[in-house]
């Protein structure tokens, strides 16, 4: 048995051979692993085809470029829908041009084929530079085809961008209207454009031959500064004398830039502009400006001084007053502005002639100027009129000491026409800043005061009344604006509801005028009506309001809404003899509106001015069917005779009493008294100023059921009334025992 086992052991030589074989296989595996690792980590794509063209192996970079994994590529032939090459024109490359196909056909290496790989991974083209090498067996048979790919996509993109930039630069360089030269630091001209050739009258070759220094005038001291070599990269600009091909010289504007490349070499770009025409135009313009300045100085002399007396004129006086006013503000001083007219100067002209009159004016102007202090201004306004600005008058009225010297100086006779000539002065004065007007307005105010001095007897002065003039001016301006508002239809009506607080019924609307000012917005009556109380504009506004109210009532009636409206009447309207006639015409102009739906409101003070006239007027209107209400009742006399004689159906308690009656016992007593009078005289009563539920309940408790005020509704445009009525009707009637009706 032992012998049998010994016979089964391999022979020593066979064992050694087996060990060597295993060692070789191990080395081969390690080498293959090392090679695979090396191949997979290459930045170059690698694809190995067999002798038929099928893929047998690829590395990671090739898989990434082709967008396919090794498993997906293994066994694929040259033609496959998953990926294909395109040539540089972007068209699909024929299979015969593939690197592997050409090796199969020629069995020769193929080097440097540029193509784009379009993979199924994405639609972008990956441009590669490829090489294909054949591998042969020992007996010369084709064994493998090894194809390598290098990604040159970014290189192509950068190259394309660089080419694009070069094309653009070349286009700018060639088409520039300015002469452009590219030079080296030593002055050698590297390139020029056509504009440079035209400017210098030389060809490109001639300019290059001359060099940069040969184009400039060597005697120009600016040459080295602008064109000399620089140690640091930078820019320079300035004027330099240049020389053309024919030897002529011209002044050019030079813009020079020095820059360096990545290898440290420096270059210079120089832009040259011919400044000859511009400098000539500039010189001509400066000469023209100088001439214009001389003309302006002469015109200023004419524009600001009187040619006869050589005194400042009105324009210069106003300018100097403006400066003096600013000085007064800073120093808290005053300024007196005087306007003097020589009474009797016209007689001198008429009797002795204009030449004598001119001599008299020149002489008296000198005297008046000497009478003033340094810093004061004397100006001739025209004819025998003189203006003066005198700073820091020493008295409250600004008349001492500046003004008294002007009076005796102007009175003193002067020789002329063969005898002594004399005039008397009338002087008007205004004081700044008490008169806070503009400089021109100060002169006009002094002129107005001078005329008052003339009216008072001449040979004297008069001080301008600032307060009186301001009040008159403001009222006049306001009246003008209101008249324009009427003409331009800027007056509008707002309507405030009047309700029965016990039943919730809306019994009517009061028409309240508003001014839709184009700049200040919507203005309440108190902002403009007081100005017109004693003016005829009150009549115009009253008639306008009546027409607007009747027109609106007609529109509401046409829409199925019957709404009585009360309109306020001005006292000045009631004083018209034809008031009833005009009212009849207004009603006739709106035939659909029943006269009983119109109520006229008058204040008791206006009615008392002429009780008999107003009473007769009201009776005449009542015959037309129009009703009356006494507005603001309680603020006037509230005479019992007054109530007895005037046919007014409604008393309106003034809102000032109603608003404060919850806190003021006197106001409460007045309200109770008016309610009692209304019952005694069998009149209706309505309370204005109802602002809260508490007001309404208190009034109901006193027997006043009609109310009007912000607690019910604020005045509103006519177009909002229907909507408000719908909202109001949706509420429950105002019952004092419940928290309904008015908003708290």
ZAFISE-689247 format. One line per field, with one value per residue (C-alpha): residue number from 1; residue in three letters; x, y, z. Coordinates in steps of 0.25 Angstrom, whole numbers, always signed. Layout:
BEGIN
n = [NUM; ...]
res = [ALA; ...]
px = [X; ...]
py = [Y; ...]
pz = [Z; ...]
//
This chain:
BEGIN
n = [1; 2; 3; 4; 5; 6; 7; 8; 9; 10; 11; 12; 13; 14; 15; 16; 17; 18; 19; 20; 21; 22; 23; 24; 25; 26; 27; 28; 29; 30; 31; 32; 33; 34; 35; 36; 37; 38; 39; 40; 41; 42; 43; 44; 45; 46; 47; 48; 49; 50; 51; 52; 53; 54; 55; 56; 57; 58; 59; 60; 61; 62; 63; 64; 65; 66; 67; 68; 69; 70; 71; 72; 73; 74; 75; 76; 77; 78; 79; 80; 81; 82; 83; 84; 85; 86; 87; 88; 89; 90; 91; 92; 93; 94; 95; 96; 97; 98; 99; 100; 101; 102; 103; 104; 105; 106; 107; 108; 109; 110; 111; 112; 113; 114; 115; 116; 117; 118; 119; 120; 121; 122; 123; 124; 125; 126; 127; 128; 129; 130; 131; 132; 133; 134; 135; 136; 137; 138; 139; 140; 141; 142; 143; 144; 145; 146; 147; 148; 149; 150; 151; 152; 153; 154; 155; 156; 157; 158; 159; 160; 161; 162; 163; 164; 165; 166; 167; 168; 169; 170; 171; 172; 173; 174; 175; 176; 177; 178; 179; 180; 181; 182; 183; 184; 185; 186; 187; 188; 189; 190; 191; 192; 193; 194; 195; 196; 197; 198; 199; 200; 201; 202; 203; 204; 205; 206; 207; 208; 209; 210; 211; 212; 213; 214; 215; 216; 217; 218; 219; 220; 221; 222; 223; 224; 225; 226; 227; 228; 229; 230; 231; 232; 233; 234; 235; 236; 237; 238; 239; 240; 241; 242; 243; 244; 245; 246; 247; 248; 249; 250; 251; 252; 253; 254; 255; 256; 257; 258; 259; 260; 261; 262; 263; 264; 265; 266; 267; 268; 269; 270; 271; 272; 273; 274; 275; 276; 277; 278; 279; 280; 281; 282; 283; 284; 285; 286; 287; 288; 289; 290; 291; 292; 293; 294; 295; 296; 297; 298; 299; 300; 301; 302; 303; 304; 305; 306; 307; 308; 309; 310; 311; 312; 313; 314; 315; 316; 317; 318; 319; 320; 321; 322; 323; 324; 325; 326; 327; 328; 329; 330; 331; 332; 333; 334; 335; 336; 337; 338; 339; 340; 341; 342; 343; 344; 345; 346; 347; 348; 349; 350; 351; 352; 353; 354; 355; 356; 357; 358; 359; 360; 361; 362; 363; 364; 365; 366; 367; 368; 369; 370; 371; 372; 373; 374; 375; 376; 377; 378; 379; 380; 381; 382; 383; 384; 385; 386; 387; 388; 389; 390; 391; 392; 393; 394; 395; 396; 397; 398; 399; 400; 401; 402; 403; 404; 405; 406; 407; 408; 409; 410; 411; 412; 413; 414; 415; 416; 417; 418; 419; 420; 421; 422; 423; 424; 425; 426; 427; 428; 429; 430; 431; 432; 433; 434; 435; 436; 437; 438; 439; 440; 441; 442; 443; 444; 445; 446; 447; 448; 449; 450; 451; 452; 453; 454; 455; 456; 457; 458; 459; 460; 461; 462; 463; 464; 465; 466; 467; 468; 469; 470; 471; 472; 473; 474; 475; 476; 477; 478; 479; 480; 481; 482; 483; 484; 485; 486; 487; 488; 489; 490; 491; 492; 493; 494; 495; 496; 497; 498; 499; 500; 501; 502; 503; 504; 505; 506; 507; 508; 509; 510; 511; 512; 513; 514; 515; 516; 517; 518; 519; 520; 521; 522; 523; 524; 525; 526; 527; 528; 529; 530; 531; 532; 533; 534; 535; 536; 537; 538; 539; 540; 541; 542; 543; 544; 545; 546; 547; 548; 549; 550; 551; 552; 553; 554; 555; 556; 557; 558; 559; 560; 561; 562; 563; 564; 565; 566; 567; 568; 569; 570; 571; 572; 573; 574; 575; 576; 577; 578; 579; 580; 581; 582; 583; 584; 585; 586; 587; 588; 589; 590; 591; 592; 593; 594; 595; 596; 597; 598; 599; 600; 601; 602; 603; 604; 605; 606; 607; 608; 609; 610; 611; 612; 613; 614; 615; 616; 617; 618; 619; 620; 621; 622; 623; 624; 625; 626; 627; 628; 629; 630; 631; 632; 633; 634; 635; 636; 637; 638; 639; 640; 641; 642; 643; 644; 645; 646; 647; 648; 649; 650; 651; 652; 653; 654; 655; 656; 657; 658; 659; 660; 661; 662; 663; 664; 665; 666; 667; 668; 669; 670; 671; 672; 673; 674; 675; 676; 677; 678; 679; 680; 681; 682; 683; 684; 685; 686; 687; 688; 689; 690; 691; 692; 693; 694; 695; 696; 697; 698; 699; 700; 701; 702; 703; 704; 705; 706; 707; 708; 709; 710; 711; 712; 713; 714; 715; 716; 717; 718; 719; 720; 721; 722; 723; 724; 725; 726; 727; 728; 729; 730; 731; 732; 733; 734; 735; 736; 737; 738; 739; 740; 741; 742; 743; 744]
res = [UNK; UNK; UNK; UNK; UNK; UNK; UNK; UNK; UNK; UNK; UNK; UNK; UNK; UNK; UNK; UNK; UNK; UNK; UNK; UNK; UNK; UNK; UNK; UNK; UNK; UNK; UNK; UNK; UNK; UNK; UNK; UNK; UNK; UNK; UNK; UNK; UNK; UNK; UNK; UNK; UNK; UNK; UNK; UNK; UNK; UNK; UNK; UNK; UNK; UNK; UNK; UNK; UNK; UNK; UNK; UNK; UNK; UNK; UNK; UNK; UNK; UNK; UNK; UNK; UNK; UNK; UNK; UNK; UNK; UNK; UNK; UNK; UNK; UNK; UNK; UNK; UNK; UNK; UNK; UNK; UNK; UNK; UNK; UNK; UNK; UNK; UNK; UNK; UNK; UNK; UNK; UNK; UNK; UNK; UNK; UNK; UNK; UNK; UNK; UNK; UNK; UNK; UNK; UNK; UNK; UNK; UNK; UNK; UNK; UNK; UNK; UNK; UNK; UNK; UNK; UNK; UNK; UNK; UNK; UNK; UNK; UNK; UNK; UNK; UNK; UNK; UNK; UNK; UNK; UNK; UNK; UNK; UNK; UNK; UNK; UNK; UNK; UNK; UNK; UNK; UNK; UNK; UNK; UNK; UNK; UNK; UNK; UNK; UNK; UNK; UNK; UNK; UNK; UNK; UNK; UNK; UNK; UNK; UNK; UNK; UNK; UNK; UNK; UNK; UNK; UNK; UNK; UNK; UNK; UNK; UNK; UNK; UNK; UNK; UNK; UNK; UNK; UNK; UNK; UNK; UNK; UNK; UNK; UNK; UNK; UNK; UNK; UNK; UNK; UNK; UNK; UNK; UNK; UNK; UNK; UNK; UNK; UNK; UNK; UNK; UNK; UNK; UNK; UNK; UNK; UNK; UNK; UNK; UNK; UNK; UNK; UNK; UNK; UNK; UNK; UNK; UNK; UNK; UNK; UNK; UNK; UNK; UNK; UNK; UNK; UNK; UNK; UNK; UNK; UNK; UNK; UNK; UNK; UNK; UNK; UNK; UNK; UNK; UNK; UNK; UNK; UNK; UNK; UNK; UNK; UNK; UNK; UNK; UNK; UNK; UNK; UNK; UNK; UNK; UNK; UNK; UNK; UNK; UNK; UNK; UNK; UNK; UNK; UNK; UNK; UNK; UNK; UNK; UNK; UNK; UNK; UNK; UNK; UNK; UNK; UNK; UNK; UNK; UNK; UNK; UNK; UNK; UNK; UNK; UNK; UNK; UNK; UNK; UNK; UNK; UNK; UNK; UNK; UNK; UNK; UNK; UNK; UNK; UNK; UNK; UNK; UNK; UNK; UNK; UNK; UNK; UNK; UNK; UNK; UNK; UNK; UNK; UNK; UNK; UNK; UNK; UNK; UNK; UNK; UNK; UNK; UNK; UNK; UNK; UNK; UNK; UNK; UNK; UNK; UNK; UNK; UNK; UNK; UNK; UNK; UNK; UNK; UNK; UNK; UNK; UNK; UNK; UNK; UNK; UNK; UNK; UNK; UNK; UNK; UNK; UNK; UNK; UNK; UNK; UNK; UNK; UNK; UNK; UNK; UNK; UNK; UNK; UNK; UNK; UNK; UNK; UNK; UNK; UNK; UNK; UNK; UNK; UNK; UNK; UNK; UNK; UNK; UNK; UNK; UNK; UNK; UNK; UNK; UNK; UNK; UNK; UNK; UNK; UNK; UNK; UNK; UNK; UNK; UNK; UNK; UNK; UNK; UNK; UNK; UNK; UNK; UNK; UNK; UNK; UNK; UNK; UNK; UNK; UNK; UNK; UNK; UNK; UNK; UNK; UNK; UNK; UNK; UNK; UNK; UNK; UNK; UNK; UNK; UNK; UNK; UNK; UNK; UNK; UNK; UNK; UNK; UNK; UNK; UNK; UNK; UNK; UNK; UNK; UNK; UNK; UNK; UNK; UNK; UNK; UNK; UNK; UNK; UNK; UNK; UNK; UNK; UNK; UNK; UNK; UNK; UNK; UNK; UNK; UNK; UNK; UNK; UNK; UNK; UNK; UNK; UNK; UNK; UNK; UNK; UNK; UNK; UNK; UNK; UNK; UNK; UNK; UNK; UNK; UNK; UNK; UNK; UNK; UNK; UNK; UNK; UNK; UNK; UNK; UNK; UNK; UNK; UNK; UNK; UNK; UNK; UNK; UNK; UNK; UNK; UNK; UNK; UNK; UNK; UNK; UNK; UNK; UNK; UNK; UNK; UNK; UNK; UNK; UNK; UNK; UNK; UNK; UNK; UNK; UNK; UNK; UNK; UNK; UNK; UNK; UNK; UNK; UNK; UNK; UNK; UNK; UNK; UNK; UNK; UNK; UNK; UNK; UNK; UNK; UNK; UNK; UNK; UNK; UNK; UNK; UNK; UNK; UNK; UNK; UNK; UNK; UNK; UNK; UNK; UNK; UNK; UNK; UNK; UNK; UNK; UNK; UNK; UNK; UNK; UNK; UNK; UNK; UNK; UNK; UNK; UNK; UNK; UNK; UNK; UNK; UNK; UNK; UNK; UNK; UNK; UNK; UNK; UNK; UNK; UNK; UNK; UNK; UNK; UNK; UNK; UNK; UNK; UNK; UNK; UNK; UNK; UNK; UNK; UNK; UNK; UNK; UNK; UNK; UNK; UNK; UNK; UNK; UNK; UNK; UNK; UNK; UNK; UNK; UNK; UNK; UNK; UNK; UNK; UNK; UNK; UNK; UNK; UNK; UNK; UNK; UNK; UNK; UNK; UNK; UNK; UNK; UNK; UNK; UNK; UNK; UNK; UNK; UNK; UNK; UNK; UNK; UNK; UNK; UNK; UNK; UNK; UNK; UNK; UNK; UNK; UNK; UNK; UNK; UNK; UNK; UNK; UNK; UNK; UNK; UNK; UNK; UNK; UNK; UNK; UNK; UNK; UNK; UNK; UNK; UNK; UNK; UNK; UNK; UNK; UNK; UNK; UNK; UNK; UNK; UNK; UNK; UNK; UNK; UNK; UNK; UNK; UNK; UNK; UNK; UNK; UNK; UNK; UNK; UNK; UNK; UNK; UNK; UNK; UNK; UNK; UNK; UNK; UNK; UNK; UNK; UNK; UNK; UNK; UNK; UNK; UNK; UNK; UNK; UNK; UNK; UNK; UNK; UNK; UNK; UNK; UNK; UNK; UNK; UNK; UNK; UNK; UNK; UNK; UNK; UNK; UNK; UNK; UNK; UNK; UNK; UNK; UNK; UNK; UNK; UNK; UNK; UNK; UNK; UNK; UNK]
px = [+0; +11; +18; +5; +4; +18; +15; +3; +12; +16; +30; +39; +41; +26; +24; +34; +28; +14; +20; +26; +13; +5; +16; +15; +0; +0; +10; +1; -11; -4; +2; -12; -18; -7; -9; -25; -23; -13; -22; -35; -28; -23; -28; -28; -40; -36; -45; -40; -47; -44; -41; -55; -57; -65; -62; -55; -50; -50; -46; -53; -50; -55; -68; -70; -67; -76; -87; -87; -83; -73; -84; -92; -80; -75; -78; -83; -79; -74; -88; -97; -109; -105; -93; -87; -76; -78; -68; -64; -75; -85; -90; -89; -76; -76; -73; -62; -55; -56; -42; -44; -50; -38; -29; -37; -36; -22; -16; -8; -8; -17; -13; -19; -34; -43; -57; -69; -75; -90; -95; -108; -104; -107; -109; -95; -84; -71; -60; -48; -34; -33; -22; -24; -13; -13; -8; -3; -1; +12; +9; +5; -10; -18; -22; -26; -29; -26; -33; -30; -38; -33; -44; -42; -55; -51; -39; -47; -57; -45; -39; -53; -54; -40; -43; -56; -49; -38; -48; -56; -43; -38; -52; -51; -36; -39; -52; -48; -49; -37; -23; -18; -4; +2; +16; +27; +34; +46; +36; +35; +22; +16; +2; -6; -20; -25; -29; -15; -10; -21; -17; -2; -3; +6; +5; +5; +19; +24; +18; +25; +38; +38; +35; +27; +38; +38; +23; +25; +32; +45; +45; +32; +36; +24; +29; +37; +26; +15; +23; +36; +38; +31; +36; +22; +9; +0; -7; -4; -11; -9; -6; +6; +11; +11; +17; +10; +17; +18; +25; +13; +11; -2; -6; -12; -18; -10; -16; -5; -7; +5; +1; +8; +6; +7; +22; +26; +27; +21; +14; +7; -5; -6; -19; -17; -27; -25; -29; -26; -40; -45; -34; -37; -52; -48; -40; -51; -61; -52; -51; -66; -68; -59; -66; -79; -74; -71; -85; -91; -84; -89; -103; -102; -99; -111; -120; -116; -113; -120; -113; -116; -113; -104; -112; -117; -130; -142; -136; -123; -131; -139; -126; -119; -132; -132; -117; -120; -132; -124; -114; -125; -130; -115; -113; -127; -128; -139; -139; -147; -151; -155; -162; -161; -168; -164; -177; -177; -166; -175; -177; -162; -161; -173; -168; -153; -152; -147; -132; -134; -142; -131; -121; -130; -131; -116; -114; -125; -120; -106; -112; -121; -110; -101; -112; -112; -102; -92; -98; -111; -116; -123; -129; -137; -150; -154; -158; -158; -159; -147; -146; -137; -133; -128; -123; -125; -134; -132; -147; -159; -165; -152; -153; -142; -131; -131; -144; -144; -132; -139; -150; -142; -132; -143; -150; -137; -138; -128; -123; -128; -136; -130; -137; -138; -146; -153; -161; -167; -166; -177; -170; -176; -169; -170; -161; -156; -157; -170; -174; -170; -171; -162; -152; -161; -173; -167; -164; -179; -184; -175; -181; -195; -192; -186; -199; -206; -196; -200; -215; -212; -207; -193; -179; -180; -178; -187; -184; -190; -200; -196; -208; -218; -212; -210; -225; -230; -221; -224; -239; -238; -230; -240; -252; -245; -242; -257; -262; -253; -258; -273; -269; -261; -272; -263; -274; -281; -292; -291; -304; -306; -318; -329; -336; -347; -340; -352; -356; -343; -350; -341; -349; -339; -325; -318; -310; -297; -287; -273; -262; -254; -241; -231; -219; -225; -235; -249; -251; -262; -272; -265; -252; -258; -273; -269; -262; -274; -285; -285; -282; -290; -283; -292; -304; -297; -293; -307; -313; -303; -306; -321; -319; -310; -320; -332; -324; -320; -335; -339; -329; -333; -348; -344; -338; -350; -345; -353; -344; -348; -336; -333; -324; -317; -321; -311; -316; -311; -321; -333; -330; -332; -345; -346; -343; -357; -357; -343; -348; -360; -351; -342; -354; -359; -346; -348; -363; -362; -358; -370; -368; -372; -360; -351; -348; -341; -332; -330; -323; -331; -321; -323; -338; -338; -331; -344; -355; -367; -359; -354; -368; -374; -364; -366; -381; -379; -370; -380; -391; -381; -381; -367; -365; -356; -347; -340; -325; -316; -328; -324; -311; -319; -330; -340; -352; -366; -371; -360; -367; -381; -379; -369; -376; -365; -370; -357; -347; -333; -326; -311; -301; -293; -304; -307; -293; -290; -303; -299; -288; -293; -306; -308; -307; -317; -326; -326; -329; -341; -345; -345; -353; -363; -364; -366; -378; -384; -384; -387; -374; -366; -352; -339; -326; -313; -300; -305; -293; -296; -307; -307; -310; -322; -328; -327; -334; -345; -347; -349; -359; -349; -351; -343; -328; -316; -302; -289; -295; -305; -297; -286; -289; -287; -287; -300; -295; -293; -307; -315; -305; -306; -321; -320; -311; -319; -332; -326; -324; -336; -343; -336; -343; -338; -339; -329; -315; -319; -320; -308; -294; -288]
py = [+0; +10; +7; +10; +24; +27; +24; +35; +46; +56; +55; +66; +72; +73; +79; +90; +93; +94; +104; +112; +112; +117; +128; +133; +133; +141; +151; +152; +155; +165; +172; +171; +178; +188; +191; +191; +201; +210; +209; +213; +225; +230; +244; +239; +230; +216; +206; +193; +186; +172; +168; +169; +183; +179; +186; +177; +187; +202; +210; +220; +232; +226; +222; +236; +242; +232; +233; +217; +208; +196; +186; +195; +196; +182; +175; +187; +188; +201; +205; +206; +216; +218; +227; +232; +242; +255; +263; +277; +282; +276; +265; +250; +244; +232; +219; +217; +230; +224; +222; +207; +205; +212; +202; +190; +195; +199; +191; +204; +213; +225; +238; +252; +250; +261; +258; +260; +249; +249; +240; +236; +242; +256; +264; +272; +269; +265; +268; +258; +256; +241; +231; +217; +206; +192; +180; +168; +154; +147; +141; +155; +154; +166; +164; +177; +191; +201; +215; +226; +239; +252; +262; +275; +282; +293; +295; +297; +306; +315; +315; +319; +330; +335; +335; +342; +353; +354; +356; +367; +374; +374; +379; +390; +393; +393; +402; +412; +426; +429; +426; +414; +409; +397; +398; +392; +399; +403; +410; +400; +401; +387; +390; +402; +403; +411; +423; +425; +424; +434; +443; +443; +442; +429; +415; +404; +400; +415; +417; +404; +408; +422; +416; +424; +434; +438; +442; +453; +466; +464; +479; +477; +477; +468; +457; +449; +450; +444; +434; +431; +418; +415; +405; +402; +399; +411; +421; +435; +446; +460; +468; +466; +472; +461; +461; +456; +450; +463; +469; +478; +478; +477; +477; +463; +458; +445; +434; +424; +411; +402; +387; +374; +360; +347; +346; +359; +366; +380; +387; +400; +405; +419; +426; +439; +450; +462; +474; +485; +488; +487; +496; +506; +505; +507; +519; +525; +522; +528; +541; +541; +539; +551; +559; +555; +558; +572; +574; +568; +578; +590; +584; +583; +597; +601; +590; +595; +609; +622; +628; +642; +643; +630; +626; +611; +608; +601; +587; +590; +596; +583; +575; +583; +583; +568; +567; +578; +569; +557; +565; +570; +556; +552; +564; +566; +580; +588; +594; +606; +607; +621; +625; +640; +648; +662; +670; +681; +675; +674; +689; +691; +682; +689; +703; +702; +690; +676; +680; +689; +678; +668; +678; +680; +665; +663; +673; +669; +654; +658; +666; +654; +644; +653; +654; +638; +630; +621; +607; +613; +613; +624; +620; +627; +620; +629; +644; +651; +638; +634; +621; +619; +608; +612; +601; +601; +613; +618; +620; +611; +618; +618; +633; +638; +641; +636; +643; +657; +661; +657; +667; +680; +675; +673; +686; +695; +703; +700; +709; +706; +713; +726; +726; +718; +705; +698; +686; +679; +664; +654; +642; +628; +619; +604; +597; +583; +573; +578; +578; +564; +566; +563; +574; +578; +578; +587; +597; +596; +598; +610; +615; +613; +621; +632; +634; +635; +646; +653; +652; +657; +670; +667; +672; +661; +646; +635; +621; +609; +601; +587; +581; +588; +585; +570; +569; +576; +568; +554; +557; +562; +549; +540; +547; +545; +531; +528; +535; +526; +514; +518; +520; +507; +499; +495; +496; +483; +478; +468; +463; +460; +451; +456; +444; +441; +435; +429; +421; +421; +428; +437; +450; +458; +463; +476; +481; +486; +493; +489; +495; +484; +493; +488; +489; +489; +478; +478; +491; +492; +504; +510; +512; +521; +525; +536; +544; +546; +549; +564; +562; +559; +546; +541; +543; +535; +524; +523; +522; +512; +503; +504; +500; +488; +483; +484; +476; +465; +464; +462; +451; +444; +445; +439; +428; +425; +432; +443; +451; +465; +474; +487; +498; +509; +523; +535; +548; +556; +547; +550; +565; +564; +569; +559; +547; +541; +543; +536; +524; +523; +522; +511; +503; +504; +500; +486; +483; +469; +474; +477; +490; +484; +475; +488; +494; +507; +509; +524; +528; +536; +548; +550; +550; +560; +571; +574; +566; +571; +569; +555; +551; +556; +548; +535; +536; +538; +526; +518; +521; +514; +502; +504; +501; +509; +505; +514; +510; +511; +514; +519; +526; +539; +547; +535; +545; +540; +551; +545; +532; +537; +545; +536; +525; +515; +500; +495; +500; +495; +494; +499; +487; +495; +493; +479; +474; +478; +477; +463; +471; +485; +488; +502; +496; +485; +496; +503; +490; +488; +502; +501; +488; +495; +507; +498; +490; +504; +510; +496; +495; +484; +483; +476; +475; +477; +471; +457; +449; +437; +428; +436; +449; +442; +436; +449; +457; +446; +447; +462; +460; +463; +452; +458; +458; +461; +459; +451; +440; +437; +440; +450; +459; +450; +452; +450; +437; +430; +434; +422; +412; +419; +418; +403; +401; +410; +403; +389; +394; +393; +406; +414; +409; +416; +403; +396; +398; +399; +410; +420; +415; +417]
pz = [+0; +4; -10; -16; -9; -13; -27; -27; -23; -34; -39; -34; -48; -50; -37; -40; -53; -47; -37; -48; -55; -43; -41; -55; -55; -42; -49; -61; -52; -44; -57; -63; -51; -51; -66; -64; -52; -61; -73; -65; -59; -72; -75; -90; -94; -99; -107; -111; -123; -127; -142; -146; -140; -128; -115; -105; -95; -91; -80; -71; -79; -92; -85; -80; -94; -101; -90; -89; -78; -81; -81; -91; -100; -100; -113; -120; -135; -142; -146; -134; -132; -118; -122; -135; -140; -147; -155; -153; -161; -152; -161; -158; -161; -171; -164; -174; -168; -153; -148; -146; -159; -166; -158; -163; -177; -177; -166; -163; -151; -153; -145; -142; -147; -141; -139; -130; -122; -120; -110; -104; -91; -95; -108; -107; -116; -109; -119; -118; -125; -128; -132; -136; -135; -140; -132; -139; -135; -136; -149; -154; -153; -148; -134; -128; -131; -120; -122; -112; -110; -105; -101; -108; -106; -97; -106; -118; -110; -105; -119; -125; -115; -117; -132; -131; -122; -132; -143; -135; -132; -146; -150; -140; -144; -159; -158; -147; -152; -143; -147; -139; -138; -131; -127; -119; -107; -116; -125; -136; -143; -144; -150; -155; -160; -172; -164; -160; -175; -179; -168; -170; -185; -185; -188; -177; -182; -181; -167; -162; -169; -162; -148; -137; -135; -150; -150; -139; -139; -132; -127; -119; -105; -102; -110; -99; -89; -99; -107; -99; -93; -80; -70; -65; -72; -73; -81; -86; -94; -99; -111; -120; -133; -144; -158; -171; -183; -190; -178; -174; -159; -151; -136; -132; -119; -115; -106; -103; -95; -92; -88; -86; -91; -82; -86; -81; -94; -95; -107; -109; -116; -120; -125; -133; -136; -144; -135; -146; -149; -135; -129; -140; -137; -122; -125; -133; -122; -111; -120; -122; -107; -104; -114; -108; -94; -98; -105; -92; -84; -93; -93; -77; -77; -85; -78; -64; -64; -69; -80; -76; -61; -61; -49; -48; -55; -49; -53; -45; -34; -32; -32; -22; -13; -14; -9; +2; +6; +8; +16; +25; +28; +32; +40; +45; +40; +32; +18; +14; -1; -6; -19; -22; -33; -36; -36; -47; -55; -67; -66; -67; -80; -86; -83; -85; -94; -92; -92; -80; -74; -76; -70; -58; -56; -56; -46; -36; -38; -33; -21; -17; -18; -9; +1; +2; +10; +5; +2; -2; -16; -24; -38; -48; -52; -63; -66; -52; -44; -35; -27; -15; -6; +8; +18; +33; +35; +49; +53; +54; +41; +33; +31; +39; +36; +21; +16; +21; +14; +1; +3; +4; -7; -17; -13; -15; -27; -38; -50; -63; -75; -71; -57; -45; -46; -35; -32; -20; -17; -14; -7; -4; +5; +9; +20; +18; +25; +31; +16; +13; -2; -14; -18; -30; -21; -11; -22; -26; -12; -11; -24; -18; -6; -14; -21; -8; -4; -17; -13; +1; -5; -11; -5; +6; +8; +11; +18; +11; +20; +19; +26; +19; +5; +9; +13; +1; -8; -2; -3; -17; -21; -14; -21; -35; -32; -27; -40; -48; -41; -44; -59; -60; -53; -41; -31; -27; -18; -7; +0; +15; +19; +28; +35; +44; +56; +61; +48; +41; +29; +20; +19; +10; +7; +9; -2; +2; -7; -9; -17; -25; -26; -37; -27; -13; -15; -9; -1; +10; +10; +22; +13; +3; +6; +16; +6; -3; +8; +4; -10; -23; -25; -14; -23; -34; -25; -19; -33; -37; -25; -28; -42; -38; -28; -37; -48; -38; -33; -48; -50; -37; -41; -55; -48; -39; -26; -20; -11; -5; -5; +4; -2; +6; +1; +4; +10; -2; -11; -2; -4; -19; -24; -34; -25; -27; -42; -43; -34; -43; -55; -49; -46; -60; -65; -58; -60; -55; -41; -32; -25; -12; -12; -11; +2; +4; +16; +22; +34; +44; +45; +30; +31; +42; +33; +27; +33; +24; +11; +15; +20; +7; -1; +7; +5; -10; -11; -3; -13; -23; -14; -9; +6; +16; +28; +38; +38; +50; +59; +73; +68; +66; +73; +72; +74; +76; +66; +57; +58; +57; +44; +36; +29; +31; +33; +39; +50; +49; +63; +61; +62; +72; +83; +79; +79; +93; +99; +106; +114; +114; +122; +115; +102; +106; +111; +98; +90; +99; +98; +82; +83; +92; +83; +71; +78; +82; +68; +62; +54; +51; +57; +52; +60; +53; +59; +62; +64; +73; +78; +91; +84; +76; +88; +96; +85; +84; +98; +97; +85; +74; +64; +52; +51; +43; +45; +44; +53; +42; +29; +25; +13; +0; -15; -22; -28; -15; -10; -16; -10; +4; +3; +1; +13; +22; +18; +21; +36; +46; +49; +60; +73; +86; +94; +85; +80; +66; +56; +57; +58; +72]
//
